[in-house]
């Protein structure tokens, strides 16, 4: 009897002692040993409204020749501009192999984002300029329902995509979706755009898919203009982490509409009127 009581006390003391172990002092102890994905598995991706981009290689980045053409097409020119601009591009181009993935045929709209906010009660920690053009955190002008949602950060966009069972596309996925496997300069080919091709230099966002000429080889719309788009990719630029934003917007000229253009001046909490997003997803079972 005494031996059994002593053993029980010993086990109790050991259990109490282990509960007080500091995980920082013992790397083998984890604060959350359970696999939370088993407890709260992510939803199956909603592939409605998405287009499949098949697995395979594509050309990622641009040649020095095309970059020089891009640099000269702008109206600004100051000492060191070209060298500074070169930091934002992938030069020389390289062949990248990607597994198959799905990506939104259109950008996420105000109507879709409102459904997410209403159902989840989502509010960002930093709410500065969050959905700034809405009339409140749960409403927007009726005419704006099918316009791409803007004034959202990378974190805001990622939260929506996760809610749908998806994610933000990487910049490599975005570029492949825009240019296909034949290294297109613009999503539709090599012909420079005119005012009818894509929504640029208009100072006004339009409903999604409003310019049928702005379409990629995978039948994905508005990759060249309307609003630029957030990706999941973050890079270091001038000592700061910057989100890779791809594509042109309603305010940009033709040179920002090329498939290899990268915009690297937005932090992970940054929001602007020119930038929205679309979601991507892995094939079921991957």
N, C-alpha and C positions, 0 to 999 in steps of 0.2 A: 504494500500500500504506500509506504514511504517512498520507495523507488519510483512508483508511478506518479506520485505527487511531485517529486523532484524533477522528473522528466517533463511533466506538463508545464511547470514553472519555467524550466530552461527554454522550452519551445516558445513560450509566451514572451520571454525576455528577448530572444533572438528576433521574433517577429516585430516587436516594438522597435528594436534597434534598427532593423533594415528599413522600416518606414521612415526613419529620420535621415537616411543617407542622402547627401547632397549629390545630385547627378553630376554637378560640375567637378566634384572630387573623385567621382568614379565613372569613367566614360562608358563602362559596360552597363550602367543603369540609365535607362531612358525615362523621360518624363511622361511620354505617351507610348508605352510599349505596344498598345493595340494598333492594328492596321485600321485607321479610321475609314478607309475606302470600303472595308468590309462592313463596318457599322453603318456608314452613310455612303453607299455607292453613288457615284455620279450618275445623273440621268442618262439614258440612251440618247445619243445625238438626234436632234430633230433635223432630218435631211430634206424636209420640204423646203422648196425655194433654193436648194443648193445644186451645184453642178459638179460632176466628178471630173477631176483632172487626173489622168492615168499616170502610173509610175513610169519613170524613164529619165533620161538626161536632157538638159537644156543649157543654153548659153546664159550665164549669169555675169552681168557687168558689161563694160563697153570698151571699145578700142580707143587708143589715144586720138586717132583721127576723128572719130565721132564726138569724143569729148571736146576737142578743139572747136568743132563746128558748134557744139552746144554753147561753149563759153563765148564765142564770137557773136552768137545770135542775140545776146543781151544788150541793153542800151547802156548799162553801167560799165565803166572801165577805170580801174585805179591800180596803182602799183601793187603787185603781189596778189591781185584778185584771182588770177587763173590758178596760181599755186595754192591759194587758200581754198578755192572751189574744188580743186582736185581731191582734197581730203575727203570730200563727201561722196566720192564715186568709187566704184569697184573697177580698178584698172590694173592690169589688162583683164579681159574677160576670161572666165574659166568654165569648164564643163562641170555641172553639178548634177548628181543623180538624186532624185527624190522618190520616196514611195508614193503611191497614189493617195490622194486626199480629196475632200469635198470643200467647196468654198461657195459663199453666197453669190447668187446670180446678180443680186442688187445690194446696195448699201442698206444698213439697218435704218429704219424710218422712225420718225417721232412717235407714230402710232405704236410700233412694236416696242420701242423703249419705254413708253408710258405703261404698257401692259406689264413689263418687268418691274418697274418702280412701284406700281400699284399692288402687284401681287406679293412682292418681297419686302416692301417698305425700305428699299435701298436708299441710303443717304451716304455720300462720301464723307470721310473725315475732314477733308479740306473741301468745303463747299463753294469756294470762290468761283464765280462765273459758271457754276454747274447748270447745264441746260438754260443758259442765260436768256435765250429768246422765248422761252416758255412764259406763259402768263402766271405760272405758279409751279410748285414742284409736282403737281398732279394734273396739269392742264396746259394746252397750247392752242393757238388759233386753229379753228376747224380746217382752214385752207392748207395748213401745214402738215396734215396727217401723213401724206405720202412723200414728204420731203425727207432727205437724210437727216438724222439727228446729228447736231453739232454741239460745240461747247461741252464735250465729254473728254475725259482724260483716258490714258491707256488703262488705268485701273478701273475706271467706270465701264469702259468697253469690255475689258476682260471679265468683269462681273456679269455682264449681260450674256456674253458668250458661254460662260460656265453654266449659267442658268438654263440655257438651251441644250446643254450637253456638249457644247463645242468649245472653241478657243479662238483666240486671235491667230491669224496666219503669220508664219514667219515671213521675213522679207524675201527669202528665196521662193517660198510658195507663192507669194503675191506676184513676184516678177514672172514666174512661169505661167501663172494664170493670165497675165497680161500679154506676154509676148509669144507664148507657145514654144515650139521647138525649132523655129526657123529664125530666131534672133530678130524679131520685128522691132523697128524703131518706135512705132506707135502700135497700139493694140490691133488696129485694123490693117496695118501694113506699113509701107514706107512713104506713102503720100502725105504731105503736110496737111493739117486740118484747115478747114475753112469755118466760117461762122455757123454753118449748118451741121458740122460733124460732131462737135462736142460743146458743152457749156463752159466756155472760157471767155474772159474779158467782158463779162456781162454784169458783174457786181450783184448777181442774184442767184441764189441756189434754186434749183428746179426739182420737180418730182423725179423720183428714180425712173430710169429708163426713158427719159423724155427725148433723148437724142439717139436714135437707133444706129447712127453711124459710129458711135463710141462703143464698139463691141469687140471682144477678143476672139481668137480662134476657138475658144471653148464656149462661146455664146454667153460671155460674162460682160455686163454693161457698166459704163461709167468709171472705167479704170483710168482714163486719161484726164478727166475733168469732173466738173460738178463740185465734189468735195474731195480733198486729199484724204488718205486713209492710214489709220494707225496699224502698226504691226506689233507682234510680240517681241521683236528684236530691239535690244538696247545696246548701244555702242558708246565708247568713250570719245568725247570730242572736246578739246581744249580743257581737259581735266574734269569734265562733267559727264554724267551719264545722260545720254540723249536717246529718245525713242526714234526709231527709223520710221519716218512717214513717207509713204509712196504715192505717186500720182500727182496730177495737177488739180487745181480747183477752179471755181467760177471767176476768180480774180487773176489767174495766171495766164501767161502767154503760151504759145505753142511749144517753146523749148522746155517748159516744165511738164509737158504732157508726154514726153518720151518715156518708154518703158523702163529705162535704166536710171531715171532721175531719183535722187534721194534727198529728203529734207531732214536735217539733223539739228534743229534748233528748238526742240520741244522736250521738256522734262516729263517724267512719268506722271506728274500731277498737272501738267500743263493742259490748257483748253483754249481753243480758238474757234472763230466763226467759220474757218475754212476747212476744218478737219473733222471727219466722221470715221466710220469703220464698217467692215463687214466681217462675218464670222467664218471660221473654217472648222472642219471636223475630220477625224480619222474614220476610215471605213469601219463599220460594225465588226467587233471581234478582234480588232488590232490593239 
